[in-house]
Amino acid sequence: MRRSELEALGIQLPVLPTLVLGALPGPPEWAARLAAIGIDVIASGAAEDTPQTWRAASEAAPYRVVMAHAGDPAALTAAGAKLLQGDVTAPAGAYVLGPGDAMVAIVDGSSAEVEDPNAVGRLVVEAVRDTPPALLWVVATPGLHELPENVVEAKLRVLCEATYQARLAIAKIQFEMD
């Protein structure tokens, strides 16, 4: 994560921000649900965002950063999107989440098994041994769109709970070092 670039765009994120990579099941109406679950970076859930799906997600979660997935980067940026995901070049005024960003994938989109938040939290803490927490994104991997909505919600709740536990553990470690 290149925090200085994000901050220059007016994007403020917590340490270890949570987000979902890829599409989500059903229509692209996930923004309010993601905010209620506790995801830090909101998305519409569309396989490919349009300015309309991105705007709808922004209106549904007005106080959260909303990421656009795939789609036309110029049109999405013109609509106001500042954070994009996909194999695209960042237009002026946007940040593209890509291969150069450090991610810890802790919720598997290819499996219907709901992970244990304690085990997943330990994976996040282990990941910060190699990468400073301020540089990591905590993600659910693509593939969730093929799972039932109730399983996806459960997996995303695990993502948030595990990240919360990891943030507490890291803060405790840092406090004890001082």
N, C-alpha and C positions, 0 to 999 in steps of 0.2 A: 504494500500500500504506500502510495506516495502522498503522504498527508499534506505536504506543502501545496501540492497541486489541487487536492480536494479543498483545502482551506481557501485557496485563491478563488475557487468557484463558489464559495459560501457554503460548502458542505462540511458539517461538523458531525463526527461519528464517535461513539464510545470506543474504548479499547476492546478489541475482539468483537467487532460488529458482526451480527448474524444476518445472513441472507440466503436466498434460495436461487440456485442456478437452474435454468431451464424452465419449462412450462409446468403448470399445475393442472389437475383434472378439472373437467367441466368448463364453463364459460370463464372468460377473463374478468372475473369479479372477485378476486382474492384480496384486494388491498385492505379492506376493513377487517377481514378475518386475520390477515397476517399481523396487522397492528394490534388486534385484540390478543393474539397469541403471544406477542412480545417481540416479534422479529424487528430488528433495527432498520434494515433497508427493505422497503416495501416494493412489491411488483404487482402487476396486474394478473399474472398467471398465464398470459397469452404465450403461445409458441413463438409468435412474432408480433411485437408491439407495433401499433400504428399511433399517430399523434392522438387519435380518439381514445384508444385503450389506455395510453399513458396519462392523458388528462383526467380520465375517469378515475384512475388509481390515485392520482394526486388529489383530486377532490374528495375521495373516500378516506384518505389519510393525510390531511392537510399539514400536519406537524411532523411528518416523517420524510426522510429522503426516499424518493421513488426512483427505482432503476428501470430503464427500458431494456427489454430483451430483444436482441436481433433487430430486425426491421431496417428501415432506411435511416441511417444516422443523421443525415442532413435534415430530414423532415422532423425527426424526433427532437433534435437540438433546437430547431426553429420553433417547435411547440413548447420548449422550455426544459426538456430533459437535459440534465447535466451529468448524469451517471448512466453509462451504457454498458451492456454486457453483450459480447459477441466477437466474432472474428472480423473486426472492422478497425479502420483507422479513426482515431479520435478527431472529430471536427473541432474547430476553435470553440472554446467555451464548454468543452465536455471532457470527461474522464472516462476512459474505457477500461473496464475490469478485464484483464487479460492474462496471458501466460506469464507475464513479468511480475504479477502480484502473488504474494505468498498466501496460500490458503491451507486451512486444515479442514478437510472434508470429514465431518464426523457423523453425518446422517446419510445413509446410503439409499439413493433413489431407485436402485435396482432390486431391492429386497423389501418384501412386505413385513418383515420382522421389525418390530419396534424396539429400538435400542434401549439399553439401560442407561439412564442419565448419569449415574455414578461412574460407570465405566467410560462413558463418552467424555465426561468432565475430566477424568484422568488423562485421556488422550489429548485433550486440549492443553492441559498443564505440561504434559510431556513435549508437545509441539513447541512450546515457548522456550524450551531449553536450547533449541537451535535457532530460533527466530524471535526477536523481541516482540512482545505482545502488541505493541502499537503498530506493528507492520503486518499483522495477520488478519485475514478475513476468516470467519468461521462459517462454513457453508453446508448446505444440504445439496448433494450432487444431483445432476439431471436424472430424469427417469421417473420422478414422482407423478407425472401426468398419467402414467399407466396404472397407478395404484388407486384403491378406493379412497374417497375424500376423507373418511373417518380415520383411515390409517395415516394419510398424509398429515392431518391435523395432529395426531398423536406423535408422529415423528418430529414435527416442527415444535411441538411442546417440549420434547426431549432436547432438541437443539437449543432452545432458550434456557431450559433448566440447567443443562450441562454447562453452557457458557456462563450462566450466573454463578454456578459452583466454581468454575475455573477462575473467574474474576475474583471471587472471594479468596480462593486458595493462593492466587498470585499476589493479591494485596497482603495477605497474611505473611507470605514469604518475604515480601519486600519490607513490611513493617518489622519483622524479626531481624532483618539484616541491619536495620538502622540503629 
